[in-house]
Amino acid sequence: MYVKINNQTVEKYPYSIGNLRKDNPQTSFPKTPTDSLLESYDVFKVVYLEKPVYDLDTQKLVQDEQPSLIDGVWTIGYTIVNLTQEEIDNNITLLTKKYMDAIQNHLDTTVQERNYDGILSLCTYATSPNTTFALEGQAGVNWRDACWTYAYQVFDDVNNGSRILPTVTELIAELPTINW
């Protein structure tokens, strides 16, 4: 990516070799112009600075819209911006949904291995007059409750700072197993 400069200020960004050719239709440029040739037309490469470390829970990274001249190099940097409370709440809602959906999917797919439509279907058999179905249904109820109890405890522990948030995969691996 390039920038077109006029009197040490940004005239056009982003700028490309195509723009250079269009702006100078009477000039023949090599396929890959050298930096010195580009600079003679006030066109400079733009260097992207390394992204800084920031807190994903409370901040966001905003890329600068225009390059700045830093130590003789036109660069694009980043600004760390604090999230609004609304953005934080929205992120928490989306993250919570991601975990809840993964747990529900785990419950459903696990019991589908025993030919139940999902955990809800299995749990309805807890009151079945068929002893086998009733036992499996009650096992489903017990397991579902144990999984959700465990998950909510993890969320509480994360919220009170006594543990870090596991990945979805890690949380699923921590959940109790069904005891048929």
C-alpha positions in Angstrom: 0.0 0.0 0.0 1.2 3.5 -0.8 0.4 7.1 0.1 0.5 10.1 -2.2 2.0 13.1 -0.4 1.8 16.8 -1.2 3.9 19.3 0.9 4.5 16.6 3.6 0.7 16.0 4.0 -1.4 13.1 2.8 -3.0 13.9 -0.5 -4.4 10.5 -1.1 -4.5 7.3 0.9 -4.7 4.5 0.0 -2.8 5.0 -3.2 -1.7 2.3 -5.7 0.6 1.9 -8.7 -2.6 1.9 -10.8 -3.4 5.4 -9.3 0.1 6.6 -10.2 -0.3 5.4 -13.8 -3.8 7.0 -14.0 -2.5 10.3 -12.6 0.4 10.3 -15.1 -1.0 8.9 -18.4 1.9 10.3 -20.5 4.5 8.4 -18.4 5.6 4.8 -18.9 6.4 3.1 -15.6 8.1 -0.2 -15.1 5.9 -3.1 -13.9 7.4 -2.8 -10.4 8.7 0.8 -9.9 11.6 1.3 -7.5 11.1 3.2 -4.3 13.3 6.0 -5.6 11.1 6.3 -8.7 8.0 6.4 -6.6 9.4 9.0 -4.3 10.2 11.2 -7.2 6.4 11.3 -7.7 5.8 11.9 -4.0 4.5 8.3 -3.6 5.7 6.3 -0.6 5.3 2.8 0.8 3.2 2.6 3.9 4.5 0.5 6.7 2.0 -1.0 9.2 3.2 -0.8 12.8 2.9 -3.9 15.0 -0.5 -4.1 16.8 -0.2 -3.2 20.4 -1.3 -5.5 23.2 -4.7 -4.5 24.7 -7.5 -5.9 26.9 -10.1 -7.5 24.6 -12.7 -7.4 27.3 -12.6 -3.6 27.8 -10.8 -2.2 24.8 -10.7 -2.3 21.0 -8.0 -1.5 18.5 -8.7 1.2 15.9 -6.4 1.4 12.9 -5.4 4.9 12.0 -7.2 6.2 8.9 -4.3 8.1 7.6 -0.6 7.3 7.6 1.8 9.5 9.7 5.4 10.3 9.0 7.5 8.7 11.8 11.3 8.8 11.6 11.1 9.3 7.8 8.7 6.4 7.2 5.0 6.7 6.4 3.3 4.4 8.9 -0.2 3.3 9.9 -0.5 2.8 13.6 -3.3 1.9 16.0 -5.1 3.5 18.8 -6.4 1.6 21.8 -10.0 2.8 22.6 -11.9 1.9 25.7 -15.2 0.1 25.0 -18.4 1.7 26.1 -20.4 -0.1 28.7 -22.9 -0.9 26.0 -20.2 -2.6 23.9 -18.9 -4.5 26.9 -22.4 -5.7 27.7 -23.0 -6.7 24.0 -19.7 -8.6 24.0 -20.6 -10.5 27.2 -24.0 -11.3 25.7 -22.4 -12.7 22.5 -19.8 -14.6 24.4 -22.4 -16.1 26.8 -24.5 -17.2 23.9 -21.5 -18.9 22.3 -20.8 -20.9 25.4 -24.5 -21.7 26.0 -24.9 -22.9 22.4 -21.8 -25.1 22.6 -23.0 -26.7 25.9 -26.5 -27.3 24.4 -25.0 -28.8 21.3 -22.8 -31.1 23.4 -25.8 -32.3 25.4 -27.8 -32.9 22.2 -25.1 -34.6 20.2 -24.1 -36.8 23.1 -27.6 -38.3 23.5 -28.1 -38.5 19.8 -25.5 -41.3 19.9 -28.2 -43.3 21.7 -30.8 -42.4 19.1 -32.6 -39.6 21.0 -33.4 -36.4 19.1 -31.7 -34.4 21.7 -31.4 -33.8 25.5 -34.9 -32.5 25.8 -36.3 -35.6 24.1 -34.3 -37.9 26.3 -35.4 -36.0 29.5 -39.1 -36.5 28.6 -38.7 -40.2 29.0 -37.9 -39.8 32.7 -41.7 -40.4 33.5 -42.1 -43.2 31.0 -43.8 -46.4 32.1 -41.1 -48.3 30.2 -38.4 -49.0 32.8 -35.4 -48.7 30.4 -36.7 -45.5 28.9 -37.4 -44.1 32.4 -33.9 -44.9 33.7 -32.3 -43.4 30.6 -34.5 -40.4 30.8 -33.7 -39.8 34.5 -30.0 -40.3 33.7 -30.4 -37.5 31.1 -32.1 -35.2 33.6 -29.4 -35.8 36.1 -26.6 -35.3 33.6 -28.2 -32.2 32.0 -28.6 -30.6 35.5 -25.0 -31.5 36.5 -23.6 -30.0 33.2 -25.5 -26.7 33.6 -24.8 -26.5 37.3 -21.1 -27.0 36.6 -21.1 -24.5 33.7 -22.9 -21.8 35.8 -20.3 -22.3 38.6 -17.5 -21.8 36.1 -19.1 -18.6 34.9 -19.5 -17.4 38.5 -15.9 -18.3 39.2 -14.8 -16.3 36.1 -16.9 -13.3 37.1 -15.5 -13.2 40.6 -12.0 -13.6 39.3 -11.2 -17.0 40.9 -10.4 -18.6 37.6 -9.8 -17.6 34.0 -12.4 -18.2 31.3 -11.7 -21.6 29.7 -12.1 -21.9 25.9 -15.3 -23.5 24.8 -13.4 -26.7 24.0 -11.9 -26.7 27.5 -15.2 -26.1 29.2 -16.9 -28.9 27.2 -14.1 -31.3 28.2 -14.6 -30.3 31.9 -18.3 -31.1 31.9 -19.5 -34.2 33.7 -20.1 -37.3 31.6 -23.5 -39.0 31.4 -23.9 -42.1 33.4 -26.3 -44.3 31.5 
